[in-house]
Amino acid sequence: MRFRAQDLFISVRNSLFLLPSRTSSRNFLVTGGAGFIGSNLTLALQEKFPNARLTVIDDFRSGDFKNLAGYRGDFVAQNLATLDCQKQFGEETFDAIFHLASITDTTNHDQFEQVHDNVESFRRILNFARPTQTRIIYASSASTYGPATEASVESNGAAPANVYAFSKTILDNLARRAAAESADWKIIGLRYFNVYGPREAHKGVPASMVYHLAQQIKAGQRPRIFKYGEQKRDFVYVKDIVAGSILALEANESGIHNLGCGQARSFNELVGILNRCLGTKHAPEYIENPHAHYQNHTEADLTNVRKSLGYEPRYSLEDGVVDYLRWLYPEK
């Protein structure tokens, strides 16, 4: 039987339709995926890439299985600081690794535990990704900037005031060193500012001030903040953090970027916003600040991340609080 050129073209064209699309072939690994930000990111990836394979690694120290309601992927319950990723995954390759696993309690001052677990977990991820130069998108922190009085720029030197911030500074150091090995290996660090939103309640004390103050006001209590409520935070809604993290999938270069709302708002302002949203008028109760090293001002300069990732936060503090409270207190 003889084939015409047109028949051959049609045959090849039809066979192409049988090949998996770029979206369907994607394979993502999310460490810390049962935690606050990690679970929001995991579920957003599942929605955006419905045919992708997803695997979460989490040891539940700062996560909860309830955060992953509706999750359809795989789950590895392991301590990443001691996990042999090569043995665990064999020849499996990933399109990207989102590394969010961390001891997130900044009041945990056990220097060995904080530095060992946070740094060694990242080192293992780097070593696992190095042979295939798998893209890594990892959670850094605004805490690396230390005390500030104005917007923090990525070029500012690190000035960690606690061991958690120190551990994140080491992650940034390792990321820069690894990225310098090859221009083809994309490693993107995201310095999260003061994140709030759904799926954080399980964290307890380390949960955001937005959550804690809302709970106090909802219970009919005066919201408790440090004297005299003029400390300022870059409160950033978790949906913006997730959007920025997914944008990093398309980053053309390695780098470390701020992810925040881009505004510094006082705790007094936050109390006012919560009162308006909840229909209450509870005046703050000012208490002493017991923390010797406390960031009185956090604010993200977004110039670099706007240019590099096209990131633009959608939620002001007012809009984010409204959306969050709808989730926290759904109408019965």
N, C-alpha and C positions, 0 to 999 in steps of 0.2 A: 504494500500500500504506500502510495506517495503522499507526502504532506506538502500542502502549499505554505508559503511564508505566512499567509494570513492565519492559517490553522495553527501554526506554531506559535504565533503571537497570542492567539486566543488561549491556547493551552497554558502558556507561561503566565499570562495575566490571571487566569483562573486559579492557578496554583499559588499565586501570591496572596490571594484572598484567604487561603488556608493557613498562612503563616500568622503567628501571634503578633499583635500590634506591640509597639514600644510600651504602651501603657499596660497591656496584659502580661508582658514578660517581666515587669519590674518586680524586684525582690528587695524588701526593706527590713532592716533590723533596727529595733528601738530598744535601747537599754533604759531601765527605769520607767518602762511603759505602763506600770500600774500606779505610778505616782500622780501627783497633781497635774503638772504640765505634760508629763509623758503620756498620760491616758487621753488628755484632750488632743494631743498630737496624733496618737495612734488611731483614734476614732476618726479624726479629720483625714488622715491618709487613707483609711479604709473607704471613706465616702468619696474622696477625690479620685482614688485609683481603685475602683471596685473589683478589678480583676487581678490586682497585684497580690503577691504573697507577702504576708506580714509575720514577723517573729518578734516577740517581746521577751526580754530578759529582765527579771526582777526578783529580789529576795524578800520583798514585802516589809523591809525595815521601815520604809517611808512610803509604802504603797498599800493599795487595798484592791482585792479582786472585784469589789463592787464598782470600782471606777470603770471597769471594762465591760459593763453590761452591753450585750450586742456585738461584742468582738468575735470575729470569725477566723482569726489566725492562730498561729502556734504560740506556745508559751514555754519558756525555760526558767524554772524556779531555781536559781543559783546565785551565789555571791560572786559578782563579776570580778572582785579583787583576787579570787582564787580559781576562777574558771579557765580551763584550757579550751579556748575557742576553736583551735584547730581540731582538737579531738571531738568537740561537741558537734561541729558543723561539717567536718570532713572536707570534701571537694566543693561543697555548696558555696556559691558566690552571691554577693549582694550588690545591688545598684548603688545603695547608700546606707550608711550606718548613722542613725541619730543617737548620739550618746548623751543621755540625760541622767543616768544612774549616778547617785551621789548621796552622801550624808548631807541632808538639807537643813538640819537643825544648826543654825549659826550659834546657838547658845551651848552647843556641845564643845567643851574646851579640852577634850582629850586629844592632845596633839598627835599622838601616835595613831589613834584610830582615824581621825579626820584625814591626816596626810596619807597614811598608808592606804586606806580604802579608796579615797578619791583619786589619788595619783596612780596607784597600781592598777586600778580598774581601767583608767585611760591608757596606761602604758600597754596593757594587754590588748585593748582595742587597736591601738596603733600597730602593734606587732602583727596582729591578725590581718589588718587591712594592707599592710605594707607590700606583700608580694603581688597583690592584684591592684594596688593603688586605688582601692575602693574609696569613694568620696566619704568623708566624715564630716558631720555637722554636730558640733558639741556645745553643751551649755557651759558658758563661762559665767561671770557674775559682775554686776556693778560694784560689788563689795571690794573688788580688787583696787578700785580707785582710792579707797580710804576716805578720810575727811575731805569735804569739798564745800565750796561756797558758791559755785557757779556750775554751769553745764560741763559735764565731763566729756572729753574728746579722746578717741582711741589712742592717740599719740601720747597722751599723758602717761607718765611713769606710774608703775604700780606702787601702792602704798598700803598694803593689807594691814588692817588693825586687829584682826583676829585670825585664828588658825584656819577657819573655813576659807576666808579670803586668801590666805597664804596658799592653801591647797589649790584653789582656782588659778592663782598666779602661776603655779608650777605647771598646770595644764596648758596655759597659754604659752609658757616657755617651751614645753615639749612640742606643742603644735607648730610653733614657728620653726623649730629645728627640723621637724619631720617634713614640713612643707618645702623647706629649702633643699631637700634631697632631690626633688623632681618638680619641674614646672607642671607636669601632667597630673600630679597627685593633688587633688583639691581637698583642703582641710579648712573648714569655716567655723570659727568660734563666734558665739553669740552671747554678748554680755547682757543677760536679762536684768532688767531693773526690778521694781517692786510689783510683782505679778499678783493678781487676784482673779478670782472667778470660780466657776463650777468645779467640783471634784477636789476641793482642798480641805474639806472639813475633817477628814481622817488625820490630818497632820497635827491636830491639837494646837498646842502653844505656838509652833512655828507657822501656823496658818496666817494669812494676811490680816492686817489691821482692819481692812474693809469687812472681812468676815466677822472678826471678833466684836467690832463696834456695832455692826448690824445685829448680831445676836443679843448683845447687851440691851440695845434700844428696843428690840422686839420683845424682850422679856420685861420691859418697863423699868429698866435700870438706867442710871446716868452713865454715859459712855466714859470710860476711864482712859485718859491720855496723859502723857508726861507734861509737866509744867513747861511752858504755858500754852502748849498746843501750836506753837509757831514753827516747829520742826517741819521740814518739807520733804516730800517724797515724789518721785516720778512713778505714780501709780499707773500701771499698764495692764489692760484687760487681757486675759489669757488668749482670747480669740485673735488679738493682734500678734501675740507672741507666736502662736501656731502659724498664722499666715506668713510671718517673717521667716520662720524656720523652714517652711515649705518653699519659699522663694529661694532659699539657699541651695536648693537642688539645681538651680540654673546658674549659680554663680560661676563666672568665668575664671576667677582667680581665688587663691587662698587668701584668707584674711580674718581679722577679728573685728566684729561690728557691734555697736550698741543696738539693743532692742528695747525701746521704751515708748512712752507716750510723747516725750519731748517737752513736758511741762512739769514744773515743780509746784505741788499743791500742799498746803498746810493741813495738819490734822484737824485744826479748827474748821477749815473749809470742808473737809471730809465729813465731819460731824453734821455740819449744816446741810450738806447734800443728803445724807442718810435720813435726817429728820424730815426733810421735805418729801423724800420718796416714801417714807413710812407714815407720814401724816402725824408726826410727833413733834415735841418741843423740849427735848431733854437737854439741859445744859451739861457741858462736860464736867467731869470730876477730875481735877488736876492732881496728879500724884508725882512723887519723886522718881527720877530716873536712876535705876540701880546699876546701869551699865556704864562702866568706865570708858569704853571705846564705842561710841555711838555715832552713826552717821546722821548729822543734823540736816543734811541737804543732799539729795540725790536728784540728778537731772541728766537726761541723755541728750547729748548733741547728736542729731540724726543726719547731719550733712553727709557723712561718709556712707551710711547704709542706704540712704536715698539714692545716691549715685551708683553704688555697687550692686545693690539688690533690687532697687525700685520699691523699697519698703515705704509705706505711708500708713501710719496708724489710723484706723477708722473710728475708734472709740475715744471720745473725751472722757474724763472722769465721770461727768454727769451721765453720759450715755451708757458707759460701762456699768455703773452702779444700777441704773434702771434695769438693764438687761440681766444682770446678775441676781438682783432681788426677785425678778420674775421667776428665775430658776430656783432660787432658795425657798421662796414662799409662794408656790403655785396656788392659784385659787382653787378651793375645794369644790 
